[in-house]
């Protein structure tokens, strides 16, 4: 077998980007569950729905900004 090394960019992309996404999502899930479990139903709903809405807004802003910068 030949030894293959990942490029530095790919290594960082996997290590930071991909694996970092799992920790972010697990923290979000844990916080949502904790609010729900402790009967903070309204706060749990506001937390999850606002995170979803802000996430979609950020994606939209990124796409629009990327389109403007590309021109």
The 8 nearest C-alpha neighbors of each residue, nearest first, counted from 0:
[[1, 2, 3, 4, 5, 6, 10, 9],
 [0, 2, 3, 4, 5, 6, 10, 7],
 [1, 3, 0, 4, 5, 6, 10, 7],
 [4, 2, 1, 5, 0, 6, 10, 7],
 [5, 3, 6, 2, 7, 10, 1, 9],
 [4, 6, 10, 9, 7, 3, 8, 11],
 [5, 7, 9, 8, 10, 4, 11, 3],
 [6, 8, 10, 9, 11, 5, 12, 4],
 [9, 7, 11, 6, 10, 12, 5, 13],
 [8, 10, 12, 6, 11, 7, 13, 5],
 [9, 11, 7, 13, 12, 8, 14, 5],
 [12, 10, 14, 8, 15, 13, 9, 7],
 [13, 11, 9, 16, 10, 15, 14, 8],
 [12, 14, 17, 10, 11, 16, 15, 9],
 [15, 13, 11, 18, 12, 10, 16, 17],
 [14, 16, 19, 11, 12, 13, 18, 17],
 [17, 15, 12, 19, 13, 18, 14, 20],
 [16, 18, 13, 20, 19, 15, 14, 12],
 [17, 19, 21, 20, 14, 15, 16, 13],
 [20, 18, 15, 16, 22, 21, 17, 23],
 [21, 19, 23, 17, 18, 22, 24, 16],
 [20, 22, 24, 18, 19, 23, 25, 17],
 [23, 21, 25, 19, 24, 20, 26, 18],
 [24, 22, 20, 26, 21, 25, 19, 27],
 [23, 25, 27, 21, 26, 22, 28, 20],
 [24, 26, 28, 22, 27, 23, 29, 21],
 [27, 25, 29, 23, 24, 28, 22, 30],
 [28, 26, 24, 30, 25, 29, 31, 23],
 [27, 29, 25, 31, 26, 30, 32, 24],
 [28, 30, 32, 26, 31, 27, 25, 33],
 [31, 29, 33, 27, 32, 28, 26, 34],
 [32, 30, 28, 34, 29, 33, 43, 27],
 [31, 33, 35, 29, 30, 34, 36, 28],
 [34, 32, 36, 30, 35, 31, 29, 37],
 [33, 35, 39, 43, 37, 31, 32, 36],
 [34, 36, 32, 38, 40, 33, 37, 39],
 [37, 35, 33, 38, 34, 32, 39, 40],
 [36, 38, 34, 35, 39, 33, 40, 32],
 [39, 37, 35, 40, 36, 34, 41, 33],
 [40, 38, 34, 42, 35, 37, 41, 43],
 [39, 41, 43, 38, 35, 42, 44, 34],
 [42, 40, 44, 43, 39, 45, 46, 38],
 [41, 43, 45, 39, 44, 40, 46, 34],
 [44, 42, 40, 46, 34, 41, 45, 31],
 [43, 45, 41, 47, 42, 46, 48, 40],
 [46, 44, 42, 48, 43, 47, 49, 41],
 [47, 45, 43, 49, 44, 48, 42, 50],
 [48, 46, 50, 44, 49, 45, 43, 51],
 [47, 49, 51, 45, 50, 46, 44, 52],
 [48, 50, 52, 51, 46, 47, 45, 53],
 [51, 49, 47, 53, 48, 52, 54, 46],
 [50, 52, 54, 48, 49, 53, 47, 55],
 [53, 51, 49, 55, 54, 50, 48, 56],
 [52, 54, 56, 50, 55, 51, 49, 57],
 [55, 53, 51, 57, 52, 56, 50, 58],
 [54, 56, 58, 52, 57, 53, 59, 51],
 [57, 55, 53, 59, 54, 58, 60, 52],
 [58, 56, 60, 54, 55, 59, 53, 61],
 [59, 57, 61, 55, 56, 60, 62, 54],
 [58, 60, 56, 62, 61, 57, 55, 63],
 [59, 61, 57, 63, 58, 62, 64, 56],
 [62, 60, 58, 64, 59, 63, 65, 57],
 [63, 61, 65, 59, 60, 64, 66, 58],
 [62, 64, 66, 60, 65, 61, 59, 67],
 [65, 63, 67, 61, 66, 62, 60, 68],
 [66, 64, 62, 68, 63, 67, 61, 69],
 [65, 67, 63, 69, 64, 68, 62, 70],
 [68, 66, 64, 65, 69, 70, 63, 62],
 [69, 67, 65, 70, 66, 64, 63, 62],
 [68, 70, 66, 67, 65, 64, 63, 62],
 [69, 68, 67, 66, 65, 64, 63, 62]]
